[in-house]
Amino acid sequence: MARKPGSRSEITGPRLREAALRLFARDGYAAVSMRQIAAEVGVQAGALYLYTADKQSLLADLMADHLEALLAAWATEAPQGDARARLDHFARFHIRFHAARADAVFIAYMELRNLTPGNFARIEALRRRYETELEQILRDGQAEGCFALPDTKLAAMALIAMLTGVNTWFREGGRLSLPRVEDIYVDMVLKAAGAAAGPPP
């Protein structure tokens, strides 16, 4: 099938992903057809298959893109220092990164049930890599004697769920600014980790 004018791969590919991300977040993966995505992009439905194998692959690729970007961003600014300072930094990083990507976050967590087993394994492997980054901080804190946790793996998953929850209610221009939300959540995260009280946020 011939491509429409202006539908070069470097243009249509990103537009396809942006449209799919927006529609999946708004209407849900199951309710969105490839024909709807094509209409958003302005191409024939058949042209989409030049850029993705199918809707399932598109969903998995969107999730993977989000998680790979998350891991890459953390790798560039993973802090040094003691575990308490690193946990503080992790909490702030997680809130800031996710607050700027509401649609991607929603899809990455809410559409896991729609992945095929193979794609689920692929996405879970990426999620585990990120959870392991936090778990290592918690383990180090245990070793340093500054955290008290019965199970660092469970704690890592619980803290990530808590931090990601900011996306369900935070809106710019609301009662609290994002930096103030970070301060409050850091205090709660440190307390949840069993850290001794520090200076007030």
N, C-alpha and C positions, 0 to 999 in steps of 0.2 A: 504493500500500500504506500502510495506517495505521501510524503509529509506536506502539510500545509505550509505556505510561506510563513517564515518567522518561527517555525516549530523545530528549530535546531535543538540537538540534544542538550547543549549547555543552557538553553533557555527553557525548553519544555520540561526537562527532567526536574529541575528545582521547582517550577511552577506546579507540576503534578504533585510533588510531595507537599508543597504548601497548601494546595487545595484539599488534598486528602486529609492532611492533619486537621485543617479547619472543619471539614465536614464530619470526620470521625468524632471529633471532640464535641461538635454541636448536636449531631443526630445519633451518634453511636455507630460502631462499625457495621453491625448487622443490617441497619436501615439504609446504608449508603451503597449505591450501585456504581459500577465503573462508568456507566453512562452519565451519572450525575457528576462524577469527578471530571470526565471529559468535557462536559458542558461548562464547568467552572473554568477549565483551562482554555477552552475555545478550540478543541480539536475533535475529530471523529473518535468514537469510542474505541474503534479498532486500533487507532494510532497509539493508545496508551500502552499497548503490548510491545511497542518498540522500547519502552522504558522500564517495564516491570512485567514479571511473568504472570501475575494475577493479583487479585485483591489481598489475598492472604500474605503473599510476599511483600506487598506494599506495606501492610500493617507491621509485619515483623521488621522490615527495614526502617520504618519510622521509629519504632521502639529502640532498635539497635543504634540508630543515629543519635538518639537522645542519650542513651547510656554511655556510648563511646565518647560523646562530647563531654559528658559529666566526668568520666574517668580522666580524660585528657586535661580538662580544666583543673581538676584536683591535683594531678601530677605536676602541673606547672607552679602550683602555689602551696603544696603540702608543707606545713611549717616544721621547723626544728623546735627544740626546747623540750620542757617537761610535758608529761601527759596532760596535765590540767590545762596548760596553754594550748596544746594541740587540740584538745576537745573543744575548748572555747572557739578556736579558729574553724574547726570542722562544722560546728553548729551554725556559725555565721555564714560560712561558705555555702552550706546546703540550702539555707533559707534564701540567700541572694540569688543563687544559680536557678533555683526552681521558681522563684517569684517572677522571673523574667520569661518563663517558658510554660505558662499555664496550660496551654493545649497539649503540649508534648508530655507534661507530667500527668495530666488526666488520662491520656491514652496509655501511657506506660504502666499505670497502675490499674486502671479500670477495664482495660481490654485484654488482659492476660488470659481470661477465660476463653477468648475467641481464637487463641493460637493453636495450631496443630502441635502434636507432641514434639516434633522435631524443632519447630520454631520456639516453642516454650523452653526447651532445653537450652537453646542458643541464648535466649534473653535471660533466663535464670542464671546462666554462667556469668553474664555481664553484671547482673545484680549482685551476685555473690562476691564478685571482685570488689565492688564498691563497699559492700557490707564488711568485707574483710579488712578494708582500710580502717574503718571505725573500730572494728573488733581489736585490731592491733593496738590502737591507742588505748582502749580499755584494758587490754592485757598489760600494756606497759604501765598503766596507772596502778593496776593491782600490784605489779612487781615493785613499783616505787612506793607503795603504801599510801597513795593518795586517793584511791578509789576502793570501794567495798561493794562487790557485786557477786551474787551467787553463780551467775552464768553469763559470761561475756558475750557469747554468740546471741543468746536470747535478748540481752540488753541492747546489743547493736541493732537488731531488727526492730525492737520497740522504740528506740530513740530515733531511728530513721523514719518510722511511721509517724511519730510525734512531730518531727520537724517538717515532714512533707505535708502534714495536715494544715500548715499555715496557708497553703494554696487554696484550701476550701473556703476560707473566709476573708483573707486579707484583700483589701482594695486600696489602691492609692487614693489619698485624700480623705481616708477614714479617720477615726478617732486617734489611732496610733500610727506613727511613721514606721517605715520598715526598720530603720536603725533601732528604734525603741522596742519593736517586736523582737529584734535580734537580742537585745540586752535581756529582756524578760525570759526569752527561751533559753539563752545561755545559762541563766541562773537556775532555771528548772532542770536543764540537762545535767548540770553539775551536781545538783541535789539528788537527782535520780541515780547518778553514778556513785553516790555516797561520798562526794568530795566535801571536805571541810569548808565551812563558810568563808567566802572571800569578801572583798570590798563590795558594797552595794552597787547594783548596775545604774 
